[in-house]
């Protein structure tokens, strides 16, 4: 799978990664896209006021746990830009909430405008910095 990933541009790899997230690929689905030292940094937002930083292990665990929290994830990509191995994606994200959350009830649609900056090296995503603005 990694050899297949190395064939496309960094932008193509990031967009394929996003489509796996949409299809509920879980940890097994996203793992082939992520480097061993992958780090996800989330800026503070409504659901994580302090923000967060997670390593590959935490991201993979979260990918499987998210199946209990949301379903029907959709990323409507608004704009992308790419320079070398850096890819920026601006998107509207939505999902159906599967449990009561602080600001949403089970069955409601959660929505956010998101911007993410990815770094891609040797066909793998090494980092993602994400900036989410949730709508209530």
C-alpha positions in Angstrom: 0.0 0.0 0.0 2.8 2.4 0.8 4.2 1.9 -2.7 0.8 2.9 -4.1 0.8 6.0 -2.0 4.3 7.0 -3.2 2.9 7.2 -6.8 0.7 10.3 -6.3 1.5 13.9 -5.4 1.3 15.0 -1.8 -2.1 16.6 -2.5 -3.4 13.4 -4.0 -2.3 11.5 -0.9 -3.9 13.9 1.5 -7.2 13.9 -0.4 -7.1 10.1 -0.4 -6.5 10.1 3.3 -9.6 12.4 3.8 -11.7 10.0 1.7 -10.7 7.1 4.0 -11.8 9.2 7.0 -15.1 9.8 5.3 -15.6 6.1 4.6 -15.0 5.2 8.3 -11.8 3.4 7.5 -10.8 3.5 11.1 -7.2 2.8 12.2 -6.6 0.1 9.7 -7.7 2.4 6.9 -5.6 5.4 7.8 -2.5 3.7 9.0 -1.0 3.2 5.5 -1.0 7.0 5.0 0.8 8.0 8.2 4.5 8.0 9.0 5.8 6.2 12.1 6.5 9.6 13.8 3.2 11.2 12.8 1.9 14.0 15.0 -1.5 15.6 15.0 -1.8 19.1 16.6 -5.3 20.5 17.1 -5.7 24.2 17.9 -8.1 25.0 20.7 -11.8 24.6 19.7 -15.2 24.1 21.1 -14.7 20.4 21.9 -11.1 20.7 23.0 -10.7 24.2 24.6 -7.0 23.4 25.4 -6.3 22.0 22.0 -4.3 18.7 21.8 -1.3 17.0 20.4 -1.4 13.3 19.6 1.1 10.9 18.3 0.4 8.1 15.8 -0.7 5.7 18.6 -3.2 8.1 19.9 -4.5 9.0 16.5 -5.1 5.4 15.6 -6.9 4.7 18.8 -9.0 7.7 18.3 -9.9 6.7 14.7 -11.5 3.5 16.0 -13.1 5.2 19.0 -14.7 7.9 16.8 -17.0 5.2 15.4 -18.8 5.3 18.7 -19.2 9.1 18.6 -20.0 10.1 15.0 -21.1 8.5 11.7 -21.6 9.7 8.1 -18.6 12.0 8.2 -18.4 14.2 5.2 -15.6 16.6 4.1 -16.7 19.2 1.5 -13.3 20.4 0.3 -13.5 24.1 -0.4 -10.0 24.9 -1.3 -6.5 23.3 -1.4 -3.0 24.5 -2.0 0.2 22.5 -2.2 3.9 23.5 -2.2 6.4 20.8 -2.1 5.4 18.4 0.7 3.1 20.9 2.4 -0.6 20.6 1.7 -3.4 22.9 3.0 -7.0 21.8 2.9 -10.0 24.0 3.8 -13.2 22.0 4.2 -16.7 22.0 5.7 -17.0 18.9 7.9 -20.2 17.3 9.1 -21.2 14.1 10.8 -24.1 12.5 12.7 -23.7 12.5 16.4 -24.1 9.0 17.9 -24.2 10.0 21.6 -25.0 13.1 23.6 -22.2 15.6 23.6 -21.8 18.8 25.4 -23.4 20.9 22.7 -25.2 18.3 20.5 -27.7 15.6 21.2 -27.6 12.1 19.7 -28.9 12.1 16.1 -28.0 15.8 15.4 -25.6 16.9 12.8 -22.4 18.4 14.0 -20.7 20.8 11.6 -17.4 22.6 11.5 -15.3 24.7 9.1 -11.8 23.2 9.2 -8.4 24.1 7.9 -5.5 21.6 8.1 -1.9 21.8 7.2 -0.3 18.5 6.3 3.4 17.7 5.8 4.1 14.8 3.5 7.5 13.1 3.1 8.4 10.0 1.1 4.7 9.3 0.4 3.6 9.5 4.0 1.9 12.2 6.1 4.3 13.1 8.9 2.2 15.8 10.6 -1.2 17.5 10.5 -2.0 20.8 12.2 -5.7 21.4 12.3 -7.9 24.5 13.0 -11.6 23.7 13.6 -14.4 26.1 14.0 -17.6 24.3 15.2 -21.1 25.7 14.5 -23.6 25.3 17.3 
